[in-house]
Amino acid sequence: MKQRLLASFFLLSLMCLLSGCWSRHELNDISIVVGLGIDKMGERYKVTIQTVNPSQVSAKKGTSTNASAVVTYEETGTTVPEALSRMSVKAPRFLHFSHLRMVIISEDVAHQGISKAIDYLSRNLDMRTDFYFVVARQAKASEVLKVISSMDPIPANNMYTKLETSDKYWSATGSMNLNYLLQALGAKGKSASMTGIEIIGNKKMGDQTANTQFVEPLALLKYAGMAAFKRDRFVGWLDESDTKALNYVQNSVYQTTGFIPCPGSKGNITMQVIRSNAVMHPHLVNENPEFDVNVRIEQDIADIECKMDISKVGIVADIKKLSDQKLEGLISESIDKIQQTIGTDIYGFGDAFHRKYPKAWHQIKDWDEVFKTIKVHVHVDTNLRRVGTILQSVDQITRE
């Protein structure tokens, strides 16, 4: 009898720990938000959301194929949450943000500071932190959200997967989620950077379903460069080469492609980077910060345009020397350019110096001013892993 009472008491205790479904949301009562755009209209925010149209995403008989898979709503407000609340008079259902994929920020908002604009996103309990931030380049955030893609019926998902793919295989972009952005904004020795996105083609045709009916779309979204920030304000754009150099220094390169001139002849050799590792070493030299950046790369030969035989002695050494020199020049020139033109530490040199020399760090009043004058020594060590299944170029084989 006692054992039964104890067992019953134990089961009742476990039932008290069950949370139940008090916070549930029925699918019929919510609008799933996948994209969010923030523009500026005078002193007010113009907020655009992209919601999924369930009737078009789930294929059903009788559904109109000309209808869009997403619906966008726009509203203005003194703050971002006020603008979203105002949308309740337009959106038929409760806005649910747990599946948010992309946040697009206009250049106007970025120039004035993004801290106020993203404060709501960092506080909302319904939002996860794995969505990406991008900056609309020469376009409004609302215009970017409305460009329809033929490859994916949901534009925000298309932007998300495109950014992940380019970040992994090209390294001229960068995926910035909420956690990394908040860390960068709060750090004193590193500034934030976000990938830029622009509209190619006819902006007016981008929001029409006819855009999906062409082999070459009339309007297309393209990731272009990165936006550099000083604290929370946009200060300048990085081009493709600068973005690649930034990713190398930050140890964010997974795979990418580059080329070097053929040693002793015309043409180029295309190199496929398959692995990269960068280490930053801060030093104090005569009480001044200096840095060594050691980059080790493993790469394959992807293409040869010149007359050469990989099996000959010294060819591999020549390729390594040219690869080392080109990448060292790319990174060094980019760092010098950012120091002179943008003047904010997007690489994280200050953060590394702070960790190694905390006492010397606290004597620095303005790191960005120091960053403009620091010396950075770049050392690249490339290793050729594979040359392919042939030792000569196909052009050389066919001519012989």
Phi and psi in degrees as a GROMACS rama.xvg file:
@    title "Ramachandran Plot"
@    xaxis  label "Phi"
@    yaxis  label "Psi"
@TYPE xy
-62.4317  -38.1573  LYS-2
-65.4256  -37.9253  GLN-3
-65.7217  -40.2254  ARG-4
-64.9488  -41.4198  LEU-5
-64.7259  -41.005  LEU-6
-64.6583  -41.3234  ALA-7
-64.786  -42.3536  SER-8
-63.0823  -38.652  PHE-9
-65.5555  -42.9517  PHE-10
-65.1902  -40.3554  LEU-11
-63.4938  -36.9376  LEU-12
-64.7021  -39.7413  SER-13
-66.4387  -36.1525  LEU-14
-64.5653  -29.8042  MET-15
-67.2146  -23.16  CYS-16
-83.1499  -13.671  LEU-17
-71.3593  132.444  LEU-18
-81.4588  -25.2774  SER-19
76.3786  -159.585  GLY-20
-123.77  40.7808  CYS-21
-64.8486  -27.1578  TRP-22
-105.255  20.4941  SER-23
-70.3167  154.876  ARG-24
-130.161  121.058  HIS-25
-72.5181  142.265  GLU-26
-61.4509  -29.7378  LEU-27
-73.5959  -11.1007  ASN-28
-109.015  2.46413  ASP-29
-127.073  155.247  ILE-30
-111.562  119.773  SER-31
-81.14  116.066  ILE-32
-89.7768  125.906  VAL-33
-115.186  -17.4778  VAL-34
-140.897  145.644  GLY-35
-137.826  127.461  LEU-36
-119.151  138.059  GLY-37
-123.614  114.896  ILE-38
-115.394  176.786  ASP-39
-123.253  132.181  LYS-40
-125.596  93.9361  MET-41
66.9327  -121.947  GLY-42
-95.5137  0.868402  GLU-43
-108.341  157.811  ARG-44
-92.4954  137.497  TYR-45
-106.921  114.483  LYS-46
-108.568  132.047  VAL-47
-120.45  132.594  THR-48
-119.201  149.89  ILE-49
-116.161  118.858  GLN-50
-114.258  154.089  THR-51
-81.4  135.801  VAL-52
-93.9991  99.977  ASN-53
-59.1307  -33.2908  PRO-54
-65.729  -22.6109  SER-55
-99.6979  -27.9474  GLN-56
-72.7113  -41.5905  VAL-57
-90.4621  116.145  SER-58
-69.5194  121.833  ALA-59
-133.836  151.841  LYS-60
-68.6663  139.194  LYS-61
90.5695  -6.62081  GLY-62
-77.814  136.452  THR-63
-70.0544  124.126  SER-64
-76.7124  -11.376  THR-65
-86.2669  -10.1739  ASN-66
-77.6334  151.163  ALA-67
-78.6288  148.994  SER-68
-78.8422  -10.6335  ALA-69
-132.647  159.326  VAL-70
-128.793  135.07  VAL-71
-110.683  147.188  THR-72
-129.538  143.712  TYR-73
-126.678  145.808  GLU-74
-159.715  154.696  GLU-75
-111.62  157.908  THR-76
-167.1  161.348  GLY-77
-64.7697  -32.8291  THR-78
-128.108  165.332  THR-79
-63.6864  -48.2852  VAL-80
-62.7078  -31.5812  PRO-81
-65.985  -42.3898  GLU-82
-62.1731  -39.4608  ALA-83
-66.6944  -37.9656  LEU-84
-66.2716  -36.3141  SER-85
-63.7939  -23.6243  ARG-86
-68.577  -12.7569  MET-87
-62.7948  -20.4924  SER-88
-83.5584  -8.42595  VAL-89
-111.778  -47.9713  LYS-90
-73.7234  134.359  ALA-91
-76.0481  -14.0092  PRO-92
-136.988  170.309  ARG-93
-65.7918  132.364  PHE-94
-78.0989  122.344  LEU-95
-114.08  123.374  HIS-96
-105.875  8.87523  PHE-97
-69.8291  -15.6071  SER-98
-110.471  22.3637  HIS-99
-62.262  131.634  LEU-100
-111.509  -40.5979  ARG-101
-134.433  140.234  MET-102
-121.395  119.793  VAL-103
-106.564  126.033  ILE-104
-112.796  131.86  ILE-105
-76.4034  161.811  SER-106
-63.2811  -34.6927  GLU-107
-61.1182  -45.0615  ASP-108
-65.34  -42.327  VAL-109
-63.6662  -38.3995  ALA-110
-63.1783  -39.9903  HIS-111
-83.3392  -13.2568  GLN-112
115.74  132.123  GLY-113
-97.7054  -4.61951  ILE-114
-59.7763  -47.9313  SER-115
-66.7926  -35.2113  LYS-116
-69.9271  -33.1952  ALA-117
-100.681  0.992763  ILE-118
-60.2726  -42.0267  ASP-119
-62.6894  -38.7351  TYR-120
-65.1314  -33.2811  LEU-121
-80.5047  -15.9785  SER-122
-99.1302  -23.915  ARG-123
-68.3222  120.981  ASN-124
-71.743  -21.3788  LEU-125
-78.009  -13.1862  ASP-126
-94.8692  136.48  MET-127
-82.9909  178.793  ARG-128
-111.372  11.6832  THR-129
-97.7056  9.21613  ASP-130
-82.1083  158.206  PHE-131
-104.843  149.439  TYR-132
-105.813  136.739  PHE-133
-138.406  161.502  VAL-134
-112.232  126.715  VAL-135
-71.2629  125.359  ALA-136
-105.385  119.475  ARG-137
55.5695  35.1576  GLN-138
-160.663  160.896  ALA-139
-83.9023  151.913  LYS-140
-61.1064  -36.6634  ALA-141
-63.9078  -36.9618  SER-142
-67.3947  -38.8664  GLU-143
-63.4541  -42.1543  VAL-144
-66.2781  -22.6676  LEU-145
-92.4729  -4.08988  LYS-146
-74.96  120.457  VAL-147
-89.0348  137.999  ILE-148
-107.816  140.264  SER-149
-79.6537  -20.3303  SER-150
-80.9041  -31.1497  MET-151
-138.855  123.98  ASP-152
-65.2241  -17.5436  PRO-153
-106.769  106.072  ILE-154
-55.6801  -38.798  PRO-155
-63.3658  -39.0913  ALA-156
-65.8969  -37.0297  ASN-157
-62.658  -43.3946  ASN-158
-64.9268  -39.5636  MET-159
-63.8571  -51.7903  TYR-160
-68.1482  -34.5255  THR-161
-64.5259  -40.1113  LYS-162
-68.1791  -42.1546  LEU-163
-61.4795  -42.1205  GLU-164
-67.8616  -47.2498  THR-165
-66.3011  -34.7458  SER-166
-65.8676  -33.2713  ASP-167
-83.38  -35.6716  LYS-168
-111.809  -9.68823  TYR-169
-124.029  -30.8625  TRP-170
66.2303  16.7877  SER-171
-102.943  16.5554  ALA-172
-135.936  179.057  THR-173
-152.057  131.98  GLY-174
-91.498  113.105  SER-175
-110.36  110.943  MET-176
-97.685  -178.749  ASN-177
-65.2268  -42.2341  LEU-178
-61.5454  -47.8011  ASN-179
-65.3799  -35.5937  TYR-180
-66.6938  -43.8661  LEU-181
-64.8777  -37.679  LEU-182
-63.9553  -43.0099  GLN-183
-67.2177  -38.1942  ALA-184
-69.8467  -28.8044  LEU-185
-89.6998  -12.1281  GLY-186
-81.1846  144.85  ALA-187
-94.7798  -15.851  LYS-188
-112.211  15.9806  GLY-189
-156.608  133.764  LYS-190
-102.62  157.424  SER-191
-81.0331  159.106  ALA-192
-148.071  143.564  SER-193
-133.146  146.972  MET-194
-68.909  141.135  THR-195
-93.9804  150.78  GLY-196
-133.458  138.244  ILE-197
-134.787  161.765  GLU-198
-101.641  124.1  ILE-199
-102.38  132.021  ILE-200
101.486  -148.47  GLY-201
-88.4303  106.367  ASN-202
-61.3862  -35.3159  LYS-203
-67.5806  -27.0642  LYS-204
-90.6118  -9.39535  MET-205
-65.442  -28.7666  GLY-206
-95.3731  13.0902  ASP-207
-108.069  144.505  GLN-208
-63.3814  -20.3695  THR-209
-62.5274  -22.3414  ALA-210
-62.9054  -22.8979  ASN-211
-88.7636  -2.68166  THR-212
-100.265  9.33176  GLN-213
-113.805  143.743  PHE-214
-62.199  -41.4893  VAL-215
-107.848  103.331  GLU-216
-56.7912  145.828  PRO-217
-68.7259  -28.5106  LEU-218
-136.264  138.619  ALA-219
-143.146  142.231  LEU-220
-91.4288  135.002  LEU-221
-135.884  134.509  LYS-222
-80.3006  129.985  TYR-223
-140.185  106.932  ALA-224
67.7426  -170.355  GLY-225
-135.944  147.182  MET-226
-93.4457  127.575  ALA-227
-96.1093  140.727  ALA-228
-120.189  146.496  PHE-229
-113.697  112.057  LYS-230
59.946  -114.175  ARG-231
-111.965  13.0559  ASP-232
-111.846  137.078  ARG-233
-68.4131  132.863  PHE-234
-124.854  -12.2607  VAL-235
170.052  165.106  GLY-236
-102.34  143.884  TRP-237
-100.978  136.758  LEU-238
-83.4489  -173.638  ASP-239
-61.0136  -44.7743  GLU-240
-65.9879  -41.4789  SER-241
-64.3372  -37.4422  ASP-242
-66.4151  -41.3236  THR-243
-62.6224  -44.1721  LYS-244
-61.6294  -41.4883  ALA-245
-60.3949  -44.8714  LEU-246
-66.8202  -34.173  ASN-247
-64.2322  -47.4375  TYR-248
-64.6698  -37.7334  VAL-249
-82.1831  3.06607  GLN-250
59.9721  43.0545  ASN-251
-114.388  14.3874  SER-252
-92.6598  123.942  VAL-253
-99.2915  -57.1282  TYR-254
-145.388  151.221  GLN-255
-164.813  178.738  THR-256
-131.687  139.961  THR-257
-147.216  177.272  GLY-258
-142.428  157.059  PHE-259
-131.692  154.743  ILE-260
-70.3155  148.148  PRO-261
-66.09  134.454  CYS-262
-69.9726  115.47  PRO-263
82.6087  5.97394  GLY-264
-155.39  174.025  SER-265
-78.5822  159.457  LYS-266
104.71  179.629  GLY-267
-132.379  157.118  ASN-268
-113.795  122.61  ILE-269
-89.342  128.332  THR-270
-111.06  133.696  MET-271
-104.568  109.32  GLN-272
-75.7791  124.372  VAL-273
-110.407  -14.1388  ILE-274
-160.044  138.87  ARG-275
-143.112  141.67  SER-276
-142.426  126.885  ASN-277
-123.236  138.75  ALA-278
-129.271  133.236  VAL-279
-106.058  125.513  MET-280
-118.628  109.305  HIS-281
-83.3429  149.611  PRO-282
-140.454  157.383  HIS-283
-109.07  114.953  LEU-284
-120.748  111.697  VAL-285
54.6258  42.2074  ASN-286
68.1765  12.096  GLU-287
-115.074  138.96  ASN-288
-70.3852  133.263  PRO-289
-134.127  158.059  GLU-290
-137.529  142.414  PHE-291
-112.712  128.597  ASP-292
-113.834  112.631  VAL-293
-102.645  118.984  ASN-294
-116.666  122.938  VAL-295
-113.521  127.822  ARG-296
-128.267  138.763  ILE-297
-111.56  131.804  GLU-298
-144.725  160.182  GLN-299
-117.547  158.145  ASP-300
-84.7944  122.025  ILE-301
-99.0422  -26.8308  ALA-302
-163.366  141.674  ASP-303
-129.426  128.494  ILE-304
-106.759  -5.28565  GLU-305
-113.973  170.582  CYS-306
-83.2401  106.386  LYS-307
-161.002  154.978  MET-308
-119.468  114.154  ASP-309
-61.9643  -24.797  ILE-310
-76.3673  -12.5036  SER-311
-72.9879  148.379  LYS-312
-66.1452  132.434  VAL-313
95.0016  -17.4091  GLY-314
-65.5848  -46.1905  ILE-315
-62.1837  -39.5246  VAL-316
-64.4879  -37.703  ALA-317
-65.6353  -40.8571  ASP-318
-63.5274  -41.9995  ILE-319
-62.7797  -43.4481  LYS-320
-62.9617  -43.487  LYS-321
-66.0123  -39.3782  LEU-322
-64.404  -45.0591  SER-323
-59.5716  -47.1418  ASP-324
-64.7785  -42.3248  GLN-325
-66.2242  -45.2928  LYS-326
-70.1161  -37.881  LEU-327
-60.5242  -42.373  GLU-328
-66.2232  -41.3279  GLY-329
-59.6809  -48.7863  LEU-330
-70.2348  -45.2455  ILE-331
-62.7183  -45.4625  SER-332
-64.6163  -36.5066  GLU-333
-68.813  -43.4569  SER-334
-61.1396  -44.6765  ILE-335
-62.1568  -38.8818  ASP-336
-65.3343  -44.4056  LYS-337
-66.0128  -38.3103  ILE-338
-60.1737  -41.5164  GLN-339
-84.1445  -35.7055  GLN-340
-98.1716  -42.7391  THR-341
-98.3716  -42.0993  ILE-342
70.6127  28.3194  GLY-343
-135.553  143.058  THR-344
-82.8533  90.9544  ASP-345
-88.2594  -6.44561  ILE-346
-86.5969  -29.224  TYR-347
96.3834  21.4236  GLY-348
-62.4536  -42.1685  PHE-349
-63.0994  -37.3682  GLY-350
-64.2923  -42.9117  ASP-351
-66.0564  -40.1421  ALA-352
-65.9828  -38.3201  PHE-353
-61.3007  -41.9951  HIS-354
-67.3634  -36.2578  ARG-355
-88.224  -35.072  LYS-356
-127.205  70.9188  TYR-357
-62.3077  -36.0947  PRO-358
-67.7914  -45.8317  LYS-359
-65.7624  -33.6198  ALA-360
-62.14  -42.1085  TRP-361
-70.3921  -11.0098  HIS-362
-87.9958  -8.36305  GLN-363
-89.1405  124.825  ILE-364
-84.3353  -43.1103  LYS-365
-134.188  102.323  ASP-366
-65.9081  -36.2784  TRP-367
-60.1221  -34.1598  ASP-368
-69.8962  -37.8615  GLU-369
-68.3543  -38.2512  VAL-370
-56.7038  -33.9746  PHE-371
-64.2638  -19.2589  LYS-372
-117.57  -2.16693  THR-373
-69.8149  152.527  ILE-374
-97.3308  130.585  LYS-375
-122.843  122.471  VAL-376
-106.066  119.041  HIS-377
-101.98  130.692  VAL-378
-126.593  121.468  HIS-379
-115.922  134.214  VAL-380
-127.11  102.97  ASP-381
-97.6079  145.022  THR-382
-129.081  126.841  ASN-383
-85.5048  118.942  LEU-384
-94.4006  -50.1965  ARG-385
-136.369  145.348  ARG-386
-111.713  -3.62398  VAL-387
100.342  -171.725  GLY-388
-91.441  -5.95514  THR-389
-128.359  153.229  ILE-390
-96.8652  -15.6645  LEU-391
-121.96  163.609  GLN-392
-72.1452  152.145  SER-393
-62.8318  -36.8193  VAL-394
-60.6807  -41.3312  ASP-395
-68.4295  -38.9228  GLN-396
-64.8702  -43.2603  ILE-397
-70.071  -32.5867  THR-398
-71.7161  -33.9422  ARG-399
